[in-house]
Amino acid sequence: MNDLLVWIIDEEWSDYEVEKELIKKLLPDAKIRHSGYDYKKDLEEFGYQADLILAQVYTKIDKEVIDRLEKCRGIAVYGGGYDRIDIDAAREKGIMVTNVQGYCADDLAEYVMAAIYNYNKKILSYRITDGKGVWGAGAVSHIVHRVSAATLFIVGCGTIGRTLAKYAAGAGMKVIGYDLHVPPEILKEAGIEPVSWDEGFQMADYVSVHVKYTKETHHIIGEKEFAEMKPTAYLINTARGNILNETDLIEAVEKKEIAGATVDVISVEPPKGDENIWKCSDIIVTPHISYISEESFHTLKVRTVENAYKMFNGERPDDLVNG
């Protein structure tokens, strides 16, 4: 089998027309094959001959799989997360790995702001369907401050965090942030007041998480951080579920140490259905959709293919994660 093979591993999307059109333009001789997440049989039948792999973020590609690949020049991940790819094993074999950075920054910022406004105005809680009940100010049991009077703490101030800062500043919020890898002057240019880790949790009315998931950030936010937050504060997570200690989060919400949380990511994805987080009514869980828009999907697909093309040609992609 000497054909140029592009192997797509995914169960998320219904079509790959954008990818097919671009691959045909860039690599006209390429053959495209598709597999789901349970791809071991396909690996033995044809996948081991793949020149390039386009992998959804849920695709696990471990050392055993990487060692089986005979011709692969690059693994291009559809998204920002690449924690299910053994990037060290790939590097050892000379296989480059890319993600797609910042492609959905506006979408995530919109999601976070929607969560903030949901907590502030509680429109669905006040919805009237039968014309009965209390009308006017008497319907409000607890008066809250305006969003413009609130403080947002951004944990992780890369492209996404700095984009969120612009949205929050537009709403009049005070924006503070923490990021070990971004110089204070860059934070200030983005309208973010640099604070320490502990100060951020203590000062925040809303905490939004945007750090990468690595061994170092596994459960980096837990009991200590929740205890430092105001009992009226909310946490929003669109990064990765295991950045939070989920057990500690549930306990903090149930004990009213914090007011609640909105999470688009959880510790087990896709979930099995028996996780404890479903039992906590003050934690809103959405099914990992914060990044989705027509624009983000198109950018994600195009950049994933462009990353793959550069790896095939031996070029260094901007999104390389194991260089």
N, C-alpha and C positions, 0 to 999 in steps of 0.2 A: 504493500500500500504506500505509494509514493506521492499521492495527492497532498496538496497543502490543506490541512484540516483545522478549522476553527470549531471548537467544541463549546457550546453554551450549556451551562448547568444551572437550571432555574425552575421554580414552580410558581413564581409570582405572577408572571405576565402572560397575557393571551396571545400576543403577537410580537414579532421581532422585525417588523418591516423597516424600521429606521436602521437597525443594525445591518440587515441584509443588503439594503441599498448602498450603505456606505462601504461595507466589506466588498461588495461587487465593484465599487469604484476604485477602492484602494488596493484590493487583492483579487483581481478578476478571476484568477485560477483557483480560488479557495472553495473548498467544499464545507458546508456548515452542517453540523450534527447537533442534536439536542438531547439532553437527559434531565431527569428529575434528581432530587437529592439522594435517592437510593440508586446510585449510578455504578456500583461495583461491577455488575455484569457488563455494562457498557464499557467500563474501563478496560476489561479484559478483551472485549470484542474489537473495539476501535479506539477508545479514549487514550490508550497508552501511546498512540501515534499522533496525538494532537500537537500541532505547532503552536497554537494559542488556545487559551481557555478564558472564556468570559464567565465569571461566576457570581451568582447572586450572593448577598451578604450572609445568607443562611447556609451556604455551601461549606461543608467541612472538607478541607483538603489537608490531610496530615502527612507526616513524613513517609509513611508506608505508601501512600498514593503518589507522592512526589517522586519517590525512588523508582516507581514503576514507569514514569513518563520517560520516553526515549528521545523525543525531538523537541519538547516544549521549550519555547523561548520566553514566554511570558504568561502570567496569570493576571488578568484584569478584573478587578472586583467592581461590581455594580453598586457603588455606594461608598460612604466614608469609613465604615467599619471593616476591619480585616482580621479580627481576632480569631476567626476560625481557619485561617490559613497559617500553616507553619512556615513563616517567612524566613526563619533561619535555615531550615532544611532546603528551601527553595534557593536561598543565596548560595549554599554549599554546592548545589548542583548547577549554579549559573543561570537560574531562572529568575527573572525580574518579576516583582509583584507590584501592582499599582492599585490605588483606590481612586475615588473621585472627590476631591476636596472642595468644600464650599459651594457645591452646585445648588444646594437647597437652602442657602443661608436666609433668604427672604421668606421662604416658606416656614422655616422653623421659627423665625422671629414673629411671623404672623400668628403661628400657633400659640407661642408663649403669651403674646399680647391678648389673644382671645381668651386664654385661660385666666389671665389677670382680670380682664373685664368681666368674665363670668363670675369670678369670686367677688368682684366689687359691686356689680349691679344685680346679680342673681336673677336675671330676667325670667328664666324658666321656673324658679321658685315662686315668683309672683304671678305666673300665668293664670288667668281666669277663663274658665270654659263654660260656666253656667250663669254668670251674672250675679252670683250670690257671694256673700262674704264681706269683709271689711273693705271699704274704699278709701283711698287717700292715705295720709300719713299714718293713720292707725294700723295700716297693714304692715308697717315696717317695725319689726320687733327690736332691731339693733341698727342704729345709724352708724355708717362707716365713713371714713375719710375719702375724699376724692382720690382717684388714681394719681393725679398730679401732686398729691401730698405724700405719696408712698416712696419707699426706697427699694430699688431692685439690686440684688447682689448677683452678679454674673460670675459663676465658677468656671473658668476657662474662657480666655478672651482672645481666641483666634479669630478667623474670618467670621464664623457664625456668631460668636459672642460680641464682636465689635459691630456686626450688622444689627443684632438685637439692641445694642446700646443706642443706635440711631432711632430705632422705632420707639424705644422707651423715652428717650429724650424728647421726641416729638409729642409724646403724651404728657410731657412736663415732669416726668419722674426724676428723682435723684438716682443716678446710676453709679454703683461702686463695683469693683471687680478685683479678682485675684487670679494671677497666672504667673507661675514661676518662669515661663519661657518667653514672656512678652515684656520688654523693657517698660518701666513706668512712663517714660515720655510718649511711647506709642499708645499706651492706655489713655493718657491725658488728651492726646490728639483725637482719640475716638470718643471723647466726652465721658470717659470712665475714670472715676477717682480711685486710685490704687489703695487697697486696704490689706491688712493681714488676714490670714485664714479665719482666725477666731473673730476678729472685728466684723468681718463680712456677715457671718451667721448671726452675730449679736445685733447688728444694726438693721438687718433686712426685714422688710414686710413681705417680700417675695424673693425666693432663691431660685435661679435658673441654672441648670447644670449643662455644661458644654465641653467637658474635658474628654480626651480620648480614653478608650478603655484599654488598659494594659495591665500587666502583673502589678505594677506600682499603684495603679488607681483602683484596683479591685477592692470594693467595700471601703473606699476612702472616706465616704460620708456615712456616718453611723450614729450610734447612741450619743457620743460626745457632742457632735454637731447639732443634733436635734435638741439636745438639752440646752444648748446655747441660744437657740432661736426663740423668738417671742411666741407666746401661746396664740397670738393672733396672726402669725405668719404662715405662708403657704410655700410649698416646694413644688417645682415643675421640672420634670426630667424628660428631655428628648434625646439624650446621648446614648447610653447603654444601661440596661437594667442593673448589672452587677457593679456599677460604680457606687450604687447605694447598697447598704446592708438592708435588704428588704424586710427582714424580720424586725430590725430596729425601727424602720420607718413605720411599719404597721403598729408596733407598740407605742411609738411616739404619738401617732394620730389617735389611737384608741384611748390613750391616757390623757389626751388633750394637751400634750406638751407643745404641739403645733396644731394649727387649725385644720390642716388638710393637705392634700397633694394631688397633682394631676401628672400622670406618667403615661408617656406614649411607648415606653419600653419597660419590660419587666425581666426578672432574672432568668426565666425559662421561656424561650421563644422558638417556635410557636408554643403556647401554653398547653398543658395537659388537661386543665380544667379543674384540678383539685388544689390549686395553689391557695394559700391563706389570704392572699391579697384580695380575692373576690369577696371575702367576708367583711371587709372594712368599707362601710358605706361612705366614709369621708375621703376615700381615695378614688379619684376618677381615673379609670384605665381606658385608654384608646388603643386600637390595634396597629400600632406602628405606622401611622398614616400622616404624621406631621410634615413629612418631606414632600408630599405628593401635590403636584400641579402639572398642568400641561407643559409649562416651561421647564420645570425641574426634570420631568421624565425625558424630555427631548435632549436637554443638556447632558443628563446622566448617560443616556444611551450613546450619544455622539462621542462624548469624552472617553467613555469606556473603550469604544472601538478605536479611537485615535490613540489612546494609550497602548492598546494591543498592537497597533500598526507600528508605532515607534519601537516597541520592544522587539517585534519581528525583524525590524531593520537594524537592530543593535544600537538604536539611539536611546538616550536617557530621558524618559518622560518626566514632566514636571511633578506628576503625582506618584513617583517611585517611593515605595515605603521600605524597601530592603536594600538600598544602595550602599 
